[in-house]
Amino acid sequence: MLAFQNLDDIFALLQKWRGRLCARVGQLSEATVRRKPNPEAWSIAEIVEHLALTEQVSVRIITEMLPEAEASEGEAFPLDVTPFLALDPNARLRAPEIVRPQGVRPLAELLDDLQQSRAALLALRPRLSRANVAAASRPHPVFGPITLGQWLVFIGLHEARHLRQIEDVLEEVAREGQA
C-alpha cells in the first residue's frame, strides 16, 4: 500500500517529479521536443503542455474543494493512494478535451506555464495545512471520486507517468537518428 503520512510527504513528491521533469526537458532543442515517434503519439512539447493544463485544472478543482475541507474535522492521514497503482503504466488513455494539448507553443512558454501552475498550487499550501484533505472529493475522469489529498498526489504521479513517456519518446527519436 502506498500511503502518505502528511502534507510534507505529498509536496516532496510534487517537488521530486517536477524537478526531474524540468531537468530532463529543459535543455532539449525545440526540434527534439516537437518530434513525434508516430503520428498518433504526443511530442514532448505536447506532453509538457498536457501536464501544465492538467495541473491548472487540478488547482481549480482543489481550490473548489478547499472550503469544504477547511470546515471539516477529522484525521486526513495516512492518505491511501493505492487506487492510482492499479492503473497499468503502459495503458494509453484519452485525455479529456480540457487538458489536450494544441501543440503550437514553444517549450519555453510551456515550462513557464508549469512554473505558474505550480506557484498557484504552492500558494494554496497554507490553507491546505489547515484543511482535512480527506474530507472533500471530486470526480476524476479515470479514477472516479478522489479526495483533495488524492488530487494533490495525482499531480505528482501523473508527472511521473508522463516523464516515463518522455523517456520513451527520446529513445524512439534516438533510434530514428541511428537508422
Number of C-alpha atoms within 10 A of each C-alpha: 8 11 14 19 12 15 20 12 13 21 16 12 19 21 14 14 19 20 11 14 19 15 11 13 19 13 9 12 10 13 8 16 23 17 19 18 19 10 8 7 14 22 23 28 28 23 22 27 26 24 25 24 20 22 27 20 15 20 21 13 17 24 18 15 19 22 13 16 26 17 12 16 11 11 12 20 15 13 20 17 19 12 13 17 11 9 11 8 13 9 7 8 7 9 13 10 7 10 16 17 20 10 17 10 12 13 23 12 11 20 20 12 19 23 15 15 21 18 11 16 20 14 11 14 14 9 15 20 13 13 25 23 29 21 20 22 22 16 12 14 10 12 12 11 14 18 24 28 27 22 23 22 23 21 20 20 17 16 24 20 13 18 23 14 19 22 14 14 22 19 13 16 16 13 11 10 8 7 5
